[in-house]
Amino acid sequence: MNPTPVPGLVSVVMLVRNRLEYTRRALASLARASGEFEIVVVDNGSDDGTAEHLAALDHPRPLTVLRHEDDRGGSERRNVGAAVARGEFLFFVDNDVLVDDPDVVEVLAAELAADPRLGAVSPLLLYPGDRELVQCAGGASTADGRIGPVGRGKPLGAEHREHRDQSWAPTAALMVRHSSFRRVGGFDESFDPVSLCEDVDLCCRLRADGERLRYVGSVAMRHFEGTTFNHVGHDKLPIWKRHMRVIRSRWAEVFATGPEHAAADLAWVPVEKDYADLDRPRVSVRADPDSAPADLSFFASDRALATAEPADVRVVVVGADPVPAVRGVRIVGVADPDVRALLPVARAHGASWALRDGVSLVSTVPAEGVVVSGPDTAAALTALRRGLHVLLGKRAVDDLARLVEGARQAPGRCSVDLPWAHHPELVELGKAVAEGGAEGFTVQLERPEGRDLVAELGPDALDAVERVLGVPVTDVRTVAATRSQVRAVAVAGGVTGTIELGWGEPRFHLSVTGAAPTADLVAPPVSGAYADFVAALRGGPAPLTELDAVAGLFDVVLEWRSEVAALLARP
């Protein structure tokens, strides 16, 4: 893996998953191309005969096929292809792209070889068919923060044949200097499993590292736009929205440095595509632009997201528990089966949607994040399958096994609202315990009256113990229980301690015997977990508590809750 690059050699890295009819044409068109290059095909779990075709293919160029049985993300699998490539230059090409000018590989490589300041180059992309319609004449951004392709849907003109700097380029056809690709770490695999915007992110990392990107309009390729990801079983629109917010948050300064384009260069012209006959594809400008579907394609999926405003992230709330007001967040919908609880909360947030069913809310209302505060496993799983980020309230973790399995399999992200999870005093206390050891502990946690002591306070108490001691809580035995107070003995890593939960004035005290440290935690105005959830929606790094990581803790909480309920039910 990672062989020493051969000077002057180009490695064409092509990711495929099914769509054999496109792959066959793409490889045949590369046979006509000039220059010194090899081909690396990464089969991302095809099951339509692609593997058999590639195994039997006699191609005039050196061909390496990397076969994978599963369908993983495009970023990871392109990185796998790059790791075995021998070329000085990596030419990432999708399997729905055809060589139009035979010298495209040679010309792009010559551009990179002639200017060591260049990190990547890309050709002109045209739609297939008889009409000379531009699909992408380079990637660009405007002064107001809009990001998109230049010239989409416009007739080919002299301005599209220029050579000029660009701010990003699509992986449909992107040639990168191999050394530069390695230096910036390749494609960011956090964009998987549905890789949208990973090409923009790579280009921005190259630019942040001091390299330039050039659009080379003198050579062209034909791109069957919209075929690569439409078949993988994901709803790509909400995923794209989330990734786009990451890009705009992460690379605002890079885009601000230019090169800038006028808004007219990025004007979106809707096109109609007919690929029924791949030998004679037809593409034309849509006669009635207003009739275009919402998800036209990549950067026009949500035009508001491609501009600097609005800056708010949109959140829907399942359950009528109050959600704190945070700058930059709009609560756009609320769901709760109790109309008397639902309507006041919806009015307080100024939410446009108020529904009784959580699944309907998550399925209907456009949003980037979902807060599930009450038990509604179906709504949480629906949001995860749509690729949304879900923040679960502690009472929402009732059907633990289904939630954990759904979080592992779905493209969305699932974290838990544990307000004190990353509290700095807990961190310091944990360091002191690591140095001095622990012989016992005491936790006292109170808050104003709620519905269920163990469900609402138990996870915070046990999580604090685990974070400070560095070991999981394995057993909790209730000593006494009333509806307003619960006392229990807990065991964590052989260390025994006491836990007291109650309704009252806010208080969170934790002490550890042996190392003699204590902590009295003060809750912030806004839950730390909620603030981190919002930061993650905006694309920033955030120390989230993922559901999968605390599944064992919630197993203990659910058993403890059952034990207390049984005690309270006794006459």
C-alpha positions as a printed NumPy array, in Angstrom:
array([[  0.   ,   0.   ,   0.   ],
       [  1.077,   3.613,  -0.683],
       [  3.799,   2.721,  -3.224],
       [  6.362,   5.351,  -4.218],
       [  4.763,   7.382,  -7.026],
       [  6.19 ,   6.89 , -10.509],
       [  7.129,  10.286, -12.036],
       [  4.875,  11.296, -14.918],
       [  2.435,   8.404, -14.434],
       [ -1.273,   9.096, -13.929],
       [ -3.457,   6.737, -11.889],
       [ -7.108,   6.898, -12.92 ],
       [ -9.104,   5.94 ,  -9.805],
       [-12.691,   4.961, -10.611],
       [-15.274,   4.091,  -7.957],
       [-18.111,   1.857,  -9.168],
       [-21.194,   0.331,  -7.639],
       [-23.467,  -1.465, -10.073],
       [-24.488,   0.542, -13.165],
       [-22.428,  -1.816, -15.316],
       [-23.723,  -0.158, -18.481],
       [-22.032,   3.092, -17.44 ],
       [-18.822,   1.433, -16.235],
       [-18.417,  -0.421, -19.536],
       [-18.688,   2.813, -21.524],
       [-16.407,   4.756, -19.179],
       [-13.602,   2.185, -19.43 ],
       [-14.009,   1.914, -23.193],
       [-13.664,   5.689, -23.54 ],
       [-10.46 ,   5.617, -21.463],
       [ -9.003,   3.135, -23.952],
       [ -9.034,   5.988, -26.482],
       [ -7.188,   8.416, -24.213],
       [ -3.536,   9.324, -24.73 ],
       [ -0.778,   9.702, -22.143],
       [  0.86 ,   7.412, -19.602],
       [ -1.696,   6.119, -17.135],
       [ -2.943,   3.091, -15.225],
       [ -6.5  ,   2.411, -14.062],
       [ -7.568,   1.447, -10.538],
       [-11.217,   0.398, -10.265],
       [-12.701,   0.144,  -6.778],
       [-15.834,  -2.022,  -6.83 ],
       [-17.978,  -0.835,  -3.929],
       [-20.154,  -3.925,  -3.446],
       [-21.632,  -4.346,  -6.941],
       [-24.054,  -7.233,  -7.43 ],
       [-25.131,  -6.724, -11.061],
       [-22.346,  -8.576, -12.893],
       [-19.814,  -5.749, -12.616],
       [-17.295,  -7.958, -10.788],
       [-17.477, -10.645, -13.456],
       [-17.132,  -8.097, -16.255],
       [-14.068,  -6.501, -14.666],
       [-12.445,  -9.878, -14.011],
       [-12.751, -10.817, -17.693],
       [-11.892,  -7.393, -19.135],
       [ -8.856,  -7.152, -21.414],
       [ -8.029,  -3.435, -21.263],
       [ -5.097,  -1.863, -23.164],
       [ -4.052,  -0.004, -20.013],
       [ -2.744,  -1.616, -16.792],
       [ -5.884,  -2.345, -14.783],
       [ -6.166,  -3.081, -11.056],
       [ -9.535,  -4.089,  -9.617],
       [-10.182,  -3.833,  -5.871],
       [-13.273,  -5.856,  -5.087],
       [-15.305,  -5.179,  -1.916],
       [-18.383,  -7.163,  -0.933],
       [-19.991,  -4.337,   1.037],
       [-21.141,  -0.864,   0.063],
       [-19.065,   1.633,   2.035],
       [-18.763,   5.33 ,   1.51 ],
       [-17.151,   6.947,  -1.496],
       [-14.541,   8.798,   0.552],
       [-13.209,   5.647,   2.206],
       [-13.19 ,   3.637,  -1.011],
       [-11.539,   6.376,  -3.08 ],
       [ -8.851,   6.546,  -0.394],
       [ -8.42 ,   2.772,  -0.741],
       [ -7.936,   3.173,  -4.484],
       [ -5.447,   5.996,  -4.002],
       [ -3.467,   3.865,  -1.532],
       [ -2.549,   1.31 ,  -4.234],
       [ -2.115,   3.823,  -7.057],
       [  1.422,   4.208,  -8.454],
       [  0.995,   7.489, -10.308],
       [  2.492,  10.871,  -9.571],
       [ -0.989,  12.207, -10.294],
       [ -4.345,  10.764,  -9.173],
       [ -7.234,  11.238, -11.593],
       [-10.519,  10.562,  -9.771],
       [-13.192,   9.773, -12.346],
       [-16.759,   8.583, -11.751],
       [-18.037,   5.644, -13.75 ],
       [-20.668,   7.857, -15.411],
       [-18.038,  10.069, -17.107],
       [-16.78 ,   9.588, -20.681],
       [-13.626,  10.869, -22.355],
       [-14.594,  13.51 , -24.938],
       [-11.145,  14.871, -25.865],
       [ -8.651,  11.965, -26.179],
       [ -5.8  ,  14.049, -24.735],
       [ -7.666,  14.998, -21.531],
       [ -5.439,  12.865, -19.248],
       [ -2.263,  14.1  , -20.92 ],
       [ -3.237,  17.796, -20.845],
       [ -4.317,  17.755, -17.182],
       [ -1.103,  15.991, -16.13 ],
       [  0.968,  18.505, -18.079],
       [ -0.725,  21.382, -16.232],
       [  0.201,  19.89 , -12.865],
       [  3.736,  19.019, -13.961],
       [  4.377,  22.545, -15.253],
       [  3.283,  24.397, -12.094],
       [  4.346,  23.003,  -8.685],
       [  2.019,  25.486,  -6.976],
       [ -1.004,  23.608,  -8.321],
       [ -2.568,  20.955,  -6.107],
       [ -5.38 ,  19.877,  -8.458],
       [ -6.919,  20.478, -11.877],
       [-10.2  ,  19.562, -13.527],
       [-11.566,  19.542, -17.099],
       [-14.727,  20.956, -18.607],
       [-17.714,  18.675, -17.985],
       [-20.417,  18.589, -20.65 ],
       [-23.732,  16.79 , -20.659],
       [-23.85 ,  13.763, -22.964],
       [-25.797,  13.992, -26.192],
       [-25.753,  16.046, -29.367],
       [-26.254,  19.435, -27.72 ],
       [-23.179,  21.172, -26.311],
       [-24.568,  21.964, -22.866],
       [-22.249,  22.748, -19.96 ],
       [-22.592,  20.655, -16.819],
       [-19.649,  22.154, -14.893],
       [-17.097,  24.673, -16.154],
       [-15.228,  24.609, -12.856],
       [-16.321,  25.027,  -9.247],
       [-16.805,  28.517,  -7.872],
       [-18.053,  30.642,  -5.001],
       [-19.48 ,  34.136,  -4.821],
       [-18.786,  37.035,  -2.469],
       [-22.035,  36.324,  -0.562],
       [-21.01 ,  32.721,   0.148],
       [-22.849,  30.786,  -2.548],
       [-21.053,  27.665,  -3.781],
       [-21.751,  25.897,  -7.075],
       [-20.686,  24.875, -10.582],
       [-20.091,  27.471, -13.279],
       [-22.279,  27.463, -16.365],
       [-24.614,  24.565, -15.636],
       [-27.21 ,  24.164, -18.393],
       [-25.764,  26.926, -20.567],
       [-24.693,  26.508, -24.207],
       [-20.945,  25.96 , -24.566],
       [-19.161,  29.246, -25.208],
       [-15.637,  30.595, -25.449],
       [-15.736,  31.614, -21.773],
       [-16.099,  27.945, -20.806],
       [-12.892,  27.014, -22.659],
       [-10.643,  29.202, -20.502],
       [ -7.922,  28.144, -18.08 ],
       [ -8.414,  29.847, -14.681],
       [ -8.159,  29.387, -10.955],
       [-11.135,  27.821,  -9.207],
       [-12.2  ,  27.328,  -5.596],
       [-13.199,  23.648,  -5.851],
       [-13.814,  20.897,  -8.409],
       [-16.059,  17.802,  -8.484],
       [-14.757,  14.246,  -8.06 ],
       [-16.602,  13.344, -11.25 ],
       [-13.291,  14.325, -12.894],
       [-10.598,  15.663, -10.567],
       [ -6.831,  15.218, -10.972],
       [ -4.791,  15.724,  -7.798],
       [ -1.057,  15.689,  -7.214],
       [ -0.449,  12.425,  -5.329],
       [  1.936,  13.973,  -2.803],
       [ -0.552,  16.762,  -2.059],
       [ -3.37 ,  14.257,  -1.626],
       [ -1.347,  12.318,   0.945],
       [ -0.206,  15.441,   2.747],
       [ -3.735,  16.709,   3.438],
       [ -4.972,  13.251,   4.412],
       [ -7.07 ,  12.282,   1.374],
       [-10.854,  12.427,   1.429],
       [-12.515,  13.014,   4.803],
       [-14.302,   9.748,   5.576],
       [-16.658,  11.43 ,   8.029],
       [-18.705,  12.411,   4.951],
       [-19.54 ,   8.727,   4.411],
       [-21.623,   6.6  ,   3.931],
       [-23.162,   8.893,   1.285],
       [-20.294,  11.03 ,   0.067],
       [-21.604,  14.442,  -0.859],
       [-19.353,  17.525,  -0.618],
       [-16.238,  15.46 ,   0.12 ],
       [-14.704,  16.832,  -3.08 ],
       [-15.31 ,  20.432,  -1.97 ],
       [-13.752,  19.612,   1.405],
       [-10.637,  18.064,  -0.198],
       [-10.17 ,  21.075,  -2.461],
       [-10.522,  23.452,   0.469],
       [ -7.892,  21.541,   2.435],
       [ -5.517,  21.804,  -0.524],
       [ -6.142,  25.545,  -0.718],
       [ -5.733,  25.967,   3.044],
       [ -2.377,  24.199,   2.648],
       [ -1.246,  26.907,   0.23 ],
       [ -1.955,  25.186,  -3.096],
       [ -4.057,  26.417,  -6.005],
       [ -6.708,  24.718,  -8.098],
       [ -7.039,  25.271, -11.823],
       [ -9.9  ,  24.726, -14.209],
       [ -8.675,  23.533, -17.635],
       [-11.454,  24.224, -20.109],
       [ -9.497,  23.273, -23.231],
       [-10.27 ,  19.568, -22.637],
       [-13.673,  18.072, -21.928],
       [-15.411,  14.97 , -20.633],
       [-19.094,  13.991, -20.762],
       [-20.924,  13.448, -17.467],
       [-24.185,  11.524, -17.034],
       [-25.049,  13.755, -14.082],
       [-27.163,  12.348, -11.292],
       [-26.588,   8.602, -11.701],
       [-23.821,   7.849,  -9.198],
       [-25.747,   8.05 ,  -5.898],
       [-29.374,   7.783,  -6.942],
       [-29.328,   4.014,  -6.497],
       [-27.818,   3.444,  -3.059],
       [-31.026,   3.566,  -1.024],
       [-30.421,   6.819,   0.853],
       [-32.429,  10.031,   0.873],
       [-29.519,  12.194,  -0.22 ],
       [-31.188,  15.601,   0.137],
       [-31.053,  15.889,   3.959],
       [-27.578,  14.363,   3.93 ],
       [-26.424,  16.925,   1.394],
       [-27.901,  19.733,   3.491],
       [-26.009,  18.571,   6.556],
       [-22.731,  18.206,   4.645],
       [-23.185,  21.583,   2.998],
       [-23.476,  23.25 ,   6.382],
       [-20.275,  21.521,   7.449],
       [-18.487,  22.872,   4.366],
       [-19.716,  26.435,   4.818],
       [-18.862,  26.452,   8.512],
       [-15.473,  24.756,   8.143],
       [-14.175,  26.674,   5.128],
       [-15.792,  30.129,   5.256],
       [-12.389,  31.829,   5.391],
       [-11.044,  29.811,   2.456],
       [-14.01 ,  30.756,   0.272],
       [-13.695,  34.378,   1.376],
       [-10.185,  34.539,  -0.105],
       [-11.537,  33.827,  -3.592],
       [-11.358,  33.365,  -6.477],
       [-14.792,  34.968,  -6.575],
       [-17.361,  34.671,  -9.342],
       [-20.368,  36.797, -10.104],
       [-23.711,  35.33 ,  -9.062],
       [-24.697,  35.175, -12.748],
       [-21.914,  32.618, -13.375],
       [-23.584,  30.256, -10.897],
       [-27.133,  30.917, -12.082],
       [-28.995,  27.625, -12.032],
       [-30.519,  26.527, -15.347],
       [-32.77 ,  23.473, -14.836],
       [-32.237,  20.731, -17.409],
       [-34.194,  17.681, -18.466],
       [-32.163,  14.485, -18.828],
       [-33.165,  11.393, -20.771],
       [-30.659,   8.565, -20.368],
       [-32.988,   5.784, -21.509],
       [-30.711,   5.13 , -24.497],
       [-27.111,   5.549, -23.359],
       [-25.906,   5.489, -26.96 ],
       [-28.118,   8.47 , -27.753],
       [-28.716,  10.385, -24.494],
       [-30.739,  13.569, -24.695],
       [-30.362,  16.6  , -22.451],
       [-32.168,  19.911, -22.913],
       [-32.909,  23.074, -20.981],
       [-36.21 ,  22.78 , -19.141],
       [-38.841,  24.857, -20.911],
       [-40.571,  25.773, -17.644],
       [-37.938,  26.279, -14.908],
       [-40.631,  26.645, -12.237],
       [-41.721,  23.048, -12.839],
       [-38.313,  21.672, -11.866],
       [-38.333,  19.215,  -8.916],
       [-36.937,  20.364,  -5.576],
       [-33.936,  18.04 ,  -5.749],
       [-32.589,  19.065,  -9.13 ],
       [-29.108,  17.841,  -8.36 ],
       [-26.115,  18.649,  -6.235],
       [-25.843,  22.318,  -5.326],
       [-29.383,  23.327,  -6.219],
       [-30.987,  20.861,  -3.809],
       [-31.736,  23.782,  -1.492],
       [-30.853,  27.14 ,  -2.958],
       [-31.127,  28.911,   0.398],
       [-28.37 ,  26.694,   1.76 ],
       [-26.016,  27.752,  -1.013],
       [-26.132,  31.366,   0.133],
       [-24.916,  33.081,   3.259],
       [-28.422,  33.554,   4.723],
       [-30.341,  32.26 ,   6.547],
       [-27.67 ,  31.166,   9.007],
       [-30.032,  29.304,  11.327],
       [-30.087,  25.541,  11.543],
       [-33.561,  24.051,  11.625],
       [-34.613,  21.693,  14.404],
       [-37.851,  19.782,  15.003],
       [-38.842,  18.639,  18.49 ],
       [-40.679,  15.392,  19.228],
       [-42.258,  15.771,  22.672],
       [-43.583,  18.933,  24.264],
       [-40.783,  19.37 ,  26.789],
       [-39.355,  22.906,  26.593],
       [-36.247,  23.35 ,  24.445],
       [-33.865,  26.208,  25.303],
       [-33.568,  29.131,  22.931],
       [-30.133,  29.181,  21.295],
       [-28.925,  31.78 ,  18.843],
       [-28.726,  30.411,  15.322],
       [-31.374,  27.711,  15.883],
       [-34.953,  27.785,  14.618],
       [-37.483,  25.344,  16.053],
       [-39.555,  24.763,  12.927],
       [-41.853,  22.001,  14.177],
       [-43.13 ,  20.322,  17.345],
       [-44.98 ,  17.025,  17.814],
       [-46.822,  15.64 ,  20.822],
       [-49.963,  13.499,  21.051],
       [-51.333,  15.803,  23.802],
       [-52.717,  18.833,  21.976],
       [-53.016,  20.798,  25.226],
       [-49.249,  20.45 ,  25.752],
       [-48.353,  20.73 ,  22.051],
       [-49.896,  24.043,  21.06 ],
       [-48.387,  26.262,  23.8  ],
       [-44.888,  24.926,  23.063],
       [-45.328,  25.379,  19.296],
       [-46.516,  28.951,  19.838],
       [-43.656,  29.719,  22.218],
       [-41.105,  28.655,  19.6  ],
       [-42.954,  30.272,  16.702],
       [-42.942,  26.874,  15.002],
       [-44.758,  26.619,  11.68 ],
       [-45.642,  22.959,  12.237],
       [-47.511,  21.403,  15.161],
       [-48.403,  17.738,  14.663],
       [-49.573,  15.014,  17.005],
       [-47.443,  12.313,  15.38 ],
       [-43.632,  12.388,  15.68 ],
       [-42.974,  10.22 ,  12.619],
       [-45.113,  12.507,  10.451],
       [-43.248,  15.549,  11.734],
       [-39.8  ,  14.078,  11.021],
       [-40.884,  12.807,   7.599],
       [-42.601,  16.023,   6.506],
       [-40.753,  19.042,   7.865],
       [-37.333,  19.99 ,   6.376],
       [-34.762,  20.155,   9.176],
       [-31.134,  19.4  ,   9.971],
       [-31.629,  18.117,  13.513],
       [-34.259,  16.378,  15.641],
       [-34.678,  16.566,  19.423],
       [-36.633,  13.596,  20.775],
       [-37.504,  14.439,  24.382],
       [-40.169,  11.799,  25.055],
       [-40.482,   8.071,  24.29 ],
       [-40.929,   7.89 ,  20.505],
       [-38.578,   5.269,  19.092],
       [-40.297,   5.279,  15.69 ],
       [-39.68 ,   9.011,  15.212],
       [-36.031,   8.679,  16.26 ],
       [-35.434,   5.78 ,  13.851],
       [-37.169,   7.643,  11.02 ],
       [-34.891,  10.633,  11.565],
       [-31.773,   8.448,  11.615],
       [-32.779,   6.724,   8.378],
       [-33.21 ,  10.157,   6.778],
       [-29.618,  11.008,   7.708],
       [-30.532,  13.56 ,  10.383],
       [-28.724,  14.191,  13.663],
       [-30.881,  13.082,  16.597],
       [-30.486,  14.291,  20.178],
       [-32.278,  11.905,  22.535],
       [-33.605,  13.09 ,  25.855],
       [-33.026,  10.682,  28.716],
       [-36.707,   9.656,  28.87 ],
       [-36.604,   8.899,  25.142],
       [-34.184,   6.009,  25.61 ],
       [-36.835,   3.402,  26.355],
       [-36.496,   0.874,  23.512],
       [-32.714,   0.721,  23.898],
       [-31.916,  -2.274,  21.673],
       [-33.814,  -0.911,  18.654],
       [-32.364,   2.564,  19.077],
       [-28.777,   1.333,  19.32 ],
       [-29.191,  -0.958,  16.306],
       [-30.817,   1.835,  14.306],
       [-28.037,   4.268,  15.202],
       [-25.409,   1.764,  14.065],
       [-27.024,   1.022,  10.715],
       [-28.574,   4.335,   9.637],
       [-26.69 ,   7.27 ,   8.047],
       [-27.869,   9.681,  10.744],
       [-26.102,  10.442,  14.004],
       [-27.566,   9.761,  17.444],
       [-26.364,  11.45 ,  20.631],
       [-27.841,  11.665,  24.116],
       [-28.697,  14.743,  26.169],
       [-26.497,  14.329,  29.253],
       [-26.083,  17.987,  30.302],
       [-23.032,  17.538,  32.529],
       [-21.242,  14.904,  30.42 ],
       [-18.257,  17.071,  29.47 ],
       [-18.358,  19.452,  32.423],
       [-14.808,  20.747,  33.121],
       [-15.071,  20.016,  36.868],
       [-15.839,  16.373,  36.101],
       [-12.787,  16.262,  33.857],
       [-10.552,  17.676,  36.605],
       [-12.029,  15.334,  39.177],
       [-11.357,  12.396,  36.884],
       [ -7.703,  13.415,  36.55 ],
       [ -7.338,  13.605,  40.34 ],
       [ -8.863,  10.145,  40.762],
       [ -6.596,   8.719,  38.072],
       [ -3.577,   9.966,  40.035],
       [ -4.768,   9.215,  43.602],
       [ -7.189,   6.32 ,  43.266],
       [-10.686,   5.908,  44.736],
       [-12.081,   3.952,  47.682],
       [-15.687,   5.123,  47.5  ],
       [-17.97 ,   7.838,  46.191],
       [-21.095,   9.824,  47.012],
       [-23.459,  11.452,  44.525],
       [-26.313,  13.794,  45.458],
       [-28.407,  15.116,  42.571],
       [-31.549,  17.198,  42.901],
       [-33.572,  19.304,  40.489],
       [-37.066,  20.855,  40.364],
       [-39.859,  18.305,  40.263],
       [-40.308,  16.295,  37.083],
       [-41.989,  13.055,  36.061],
       [-39.632,  10.154,  36.773],
       [-36.672,  10.472,  39.167],
       [-34.585,   7.587,  37.89 ],
       [-35.315,   8.19 ,  34.178],
       [-34.506,  11.903,  34.384],
       [-31.69 ,  12.048,  36.965],
       [-30.27 ,   8.528,  37.034],
       [-28.341,   8.719,  33.735],
       [-26.59 ,  11.945,  34.791],
       [-25.589,  10.511,  38.171],
       [-24.254,   7.234,  36.744],
       [-22.534,   8.975,  33.828],
       [-20.739,  11.318,  36.232],
       [-19.516,   8.323,  38.28 ],
       [-18.278,   6.535,  35.162],
       [-16.461,   9.592,  33.825],
       [-14.755,  10.335,  37.129],
       [-13.765,   6.74 ,  37.981],
       [-13.018,   5.752,  34.388],
       [-14.932,   2.451,  34.7  ],
       [-18.566,   1.469,  34.014],
       [-21.227,   1.176,  36.699],
       [-22.166,  -2.497,  36.753],
       [-24.748,  -2.685,  39.506],
       [-27.243,  -0.437,  41.282],
       [-29.314,  -1.63 ,  44.275],
       [-32.114,   0.571,  45.622],
       [-32.036,   1.148,  49.373],
       [-35.128,   3.338,  49.736],
       [-37.588,   4.9  ,  47.318],
       [-40.422,   7.404,  47.418],
       [-41.867,   9.429,  44.584],
       [-39.676,  12.385,  45.563],
       [-36.448,  10.663,  46.651],
       [-34.417,   7.559,  45.768],
       [-31.337,   6.261,  47.585],
       [-29.202,   3.468,  46.151],
       [-25.84 ,   1.698,  46.404],
       [-23.835,   1.477,  43.162],
       [-20.729,  -0.482,  42.147],
       [-18.216,   0.713,  39.529],
       [-15.003,  -1.227,  38.923],
       [-14.982,  -2.725,  42.407],
       [-15.586,   0.651,  44.058],
       [-18.847,   0.978,  46.005],
       [-20.658,   4.266,  46.601],
       [-24.026,   5.824,  47.335],
       [-26.362,   7.767,  45.06 ],
       [-29.221,  10.018,  46.198],
       [-31.726,  11.47 ,  43.736],
       [-34.518,  13.865,  44.633],
       [-36.795,  16.715,  43.633],
       [-35.733,  20.018,  45.129],
       [-33.436,  22.981,  44.652],
       [-30.875,  22.326,  41.878],
       [-27.844,  20.542,  43.302],
       [-25.215,  18.159,  41.919],
       [-22.554,  17.104,  44.437],
       [-19.994,  14.36 ,  43.82 ],
       [-17.254,  13.36 ,  46.243],
       [-14.67 ,  10.56 ,  46.071],
       [-12.946,   9.092,  49.084],
       [ -9.315,   8.048,  48.773],
       [ -8.155,  10.87 ,  46.517],
       [-10.302,  13.275,  48.588],
       [-11.548,  15.464,  45.691],
       [-15.1  ,  16.811,  45.435],
       [-17.137,  18.603,  42.81 ],
       [-20.258,  20.747,  43.058],
       [-21.522,  21.099,  39.509],
       [-23.508,  24.109,  38.397],
       [-25.686,  23.558,  35.366],
       [-25.144,  26.02 ,  32.509],
       [-28.139,  28.088,  31.274],
       [-28.323,  25.718,  28.296],
       [-27.606,  22.   ,  28.5  ],
       [-24.021,  21.351,  27.48 ],
       [-25.193,  18.421,  25.368],
       [-27.74 ,  20.618,  23.561],
       [-25.119,  23.302,  22.899],
       [-22.771,  20.652,  21.492],
       [-25.634,  19.265,  19.372],
       [-26.178,  22.72 ,  17.848],
       [-22.429,  23.139,  17.271],
       [-22.338,  19.812,  15.437],
       [-25.281,  20.818,  13.234],
       [-23.295,  23.883,  12.238],
       [-20.377,  21.695,  11.221],
       [-18.05 ,  22.404,  14.113],
       [-16.222,  19.88 ,  16.311],
       [-18.236,  18.969,  19.409],
       [-17.661,  16.446,  22.254],
       [-20.964,  14.61 ,  21.779],
       [-22.067,  11.609,  23.817],
       [-23.076,   9.012,  21.23 ],
       [-25.867,   6.58 ,  22.149],
       [-23.738,   3.577,  21.262],
       [-21.087,   4.644,  23.79 ],
       [-23.544,   4.831,  26.719],
       [-25.76 ,   1.857,  25.857],
       [-24.402,  -0.108,  28.836],
       [-25.187,   2.769,  31.192],
       [-28.778,   2.955,  29.975],
       [-29.14 ,  -0.803,  30.415],
       [-28.369,  -0.268,  34.097],
       [-30.725,   2.727,  34.291],
       [-33.624,   0.776,  32.783],
       [-33.137,  -2.06 ,  35.297],
       [-32.89 ,   0.446,  38.136],
       [-36.026,   2.19 ,  36.959],
       [-37.937,  -1.104,  36.921],
       [-36.739,  -1.919,  40.427],
       [-37.886,   1.452,  41.792],
       [-41.234,   1.172,  40.025],
       [-41.79 ,  -2.227,  41.63 ],
       [-40.969,  -0.839,  45.084],
       [-43.339,   2.101,  44.634],
       [-46.115,  -0.243,  43.509],
       [-46.045,  -2.188,  46.782],
       [-48.888,  -1.421,  49.184]])
